[in-house]
Amino acid sequence: MSASRVRWPVVLVEDPVTLRPLRRRDRTAWTELRRRNAAWLEPWEATSPTIGPAPSFRAYVRDLDAHARSGDALPFVIEVDGELVGQLTVSSITRGSFWSASIGYWIGEHVAGRGLVPLAVAMASDYAWFELGLHRIEINIRPENAASLRVVEKLGFRDEGLRRRFLHIAGEWRDHRSFALTVDEVPGGLVRRLREQAASRE
């Protein structure tokens, strides 16, 4: 799919999760969520080796929307029962001979451990594969981030090894483990795989 054919905004729904664009009217909820979870998120937050002024919320939303409309990314918020609880971004969307993208995410501590992130990642992956036509999805995680490692384990992402000093996190270049899946490995999609796993445990 070329950038000119990208459909945005996109809303994805799989009970109880909704993935939708961040809106300017989300400012209060988003700011409060970030404030309450600052300590929870800080060890895993991407930073920059060059410090500049933080953009305004309006500018941040505008930048996310521009990347989405250009076909570079799908920047979603994670919403549960009408509450904004986190964000998930399909980024680095590359076509040509690669047809790949990366997924990154964060969620509030008060809803962690409820299976919301695995479902959100499954929803975004299925959309990238079956609607955008991408071939490969990658997720990069710090080796110390046990909660995030459980997400890729639950979804069956392959561990492709360690990337040394891969991303700038919390002020330092940090090692990450790289995980990936290709569409041919999950012909029925990740949401279906999750639902079948849940049904088998009942």
C-alpha positions, 0 to 999 in steps of 0.5 A: 500500500502506498502512502497515498492509499493509507486510510487514517484515522483508523479505529480497531475494536476487539472487546474490551480494547479499542485502538484509536488515534490520539485527539486534542480533547484527550489532553487532560486524560493523557496528561494525568495518565502520564503523570500518575505513571511517570515512575512506572514508565521512566525505566523503559521510556525512549529518550534522546541524546540531544535534549530539546524542548518538549512539544506542546500537546497540540503539536504532539497530536499534529505530529502523530497525525502527520506521520499516520497520513504519510504512511510512516506510522499508525499511532494509536491510544489504547482505550478500555471501557472508554478510559484512555490507558496507554499508547501503541504505535506501529512505527518505521513502516517500510515497504519496497523489498522489506514490508516491515514495521515495529511496534512499541507500547506502554500502558498504565500500571493500574491496568497492567497484567490484564492481557490488554497489551497482548490483545492490542499488539495482536490487533495492530499486527493483524491490521498491519498484515491483512490490511496494509499488506506488511510481511514482518512485525518486530518488537524490541524490548530491554532484557530487564523488562519482564512485563513486556517480555511476557507479552511477546512470549504470550503472542509467540514472537520469535527471539531474534537475539540481542541488539547492543546499545540499540535505543536511547532509554532513560538517558543511556544507550541500552541493549534490547532483545529483538522479537519478530513474526511474519504473516506466514507464521500466523495465517489466521492472525494473532487475535484468533490465536489469542482467542483460541488460547483463552478458549483452551484454558476454559 
